[in-house]
């Protein structure tokens, strides 16, 4: 299975960060995800009921997907650690890369990832109701369905609006891709 497939259809997910990760974990559980979930935070005991590990190095496997919601500099280190373990991919929530003129940091991020698939940086990530995964730091109105359309946008705001749509269009997944590395 290639890394993009692993990221979009995970059997194991790591959530690295604080409040944004707590929301994403809760939403993933509400969608009915049945795979393995790891929460990583250096100080908290748990995130949305999931006991925390102190660092990404403590994750006991090469996860299929990670939602990384820490500041930009530590993001690069977390990605490097996950890539070294041959994890599938990651959503990079942090901003402050090429969109703010820091192309060097974005290049460092790409180099740290190696062959790992990335969504972002500077993005909301995705909700995929087909795989029951929400690597997404906010509420969404999407409910599990068996088939539907996938919507891809650069904008997190537009993506959020799509997740709250109640029209006749069956939305199975929404992706906010940010800087599109």
C-alpha positions, 0 to 999 in steps of 0.5 A, a space after each residue: 500500500 502506498 503512503 498516500 493510500 495509508 494516509 487517506 485510509 488509515 488503520 492507525 493514527 497519531 495525534 501530536 499536539 494539544 487542543 486541536 488534537 483533542 477535537 480531532 480525536 473526539 471527531 474521529 471516535 464519533 465517526 466510528 474509527 476502529 483502528 489504533 489511536 495514539 495521542 502525543 503531548 509532553 505534559 497532558 495525561 490524556 487527550 479526549 480520553 486517550 492516554 498520551 505518550 510524551 513524544 512521537 518517538 514513543 509511538 509503538 508502530 509506524 502509523 498510517 497517518 498523523 495529525 501534527 498540530 504543534 508549532 512550525 519548528 517542532 513540526 519538522 522534528 516530529 515529521 522526521 521522527 515519523 518518517 524514520 519509522 516509515 509512517 505513511 503520512 501526515 497532516 501539517 496544521 502549523 502555519 509559517 512556512 512558504 506562505 509567510 516567506 519561509 521557503 527554507 522551512 518548507 524545504 526542511 519539512 519536505 526533506 524531513 518527510 522523505 517518502 512520507 505523504 504530506 497534506 499542508 502545511 498551513 491546512 485544516 487537513 481532512 475528514 474522510 467518512 469512508 475511512 471514519 477518520 478526521 484529521 481535522 481540528 474543528 467540528 464538522 457536520 459530516 456523518 458516515 456514508 457509504 459513498 459520495 463526493 470528495 471535495 478538495 480546496 486550498 482554503 480551510 474556511 471553504 473546507 469548513 463550510 463544505 463540512 457543514 453543508 446540508 444540501 442534496 450533495 452526498 459529501 463523503 470527504 473534504 480535504 483542505 490542502 493549505 500550501 500543497 507541498 
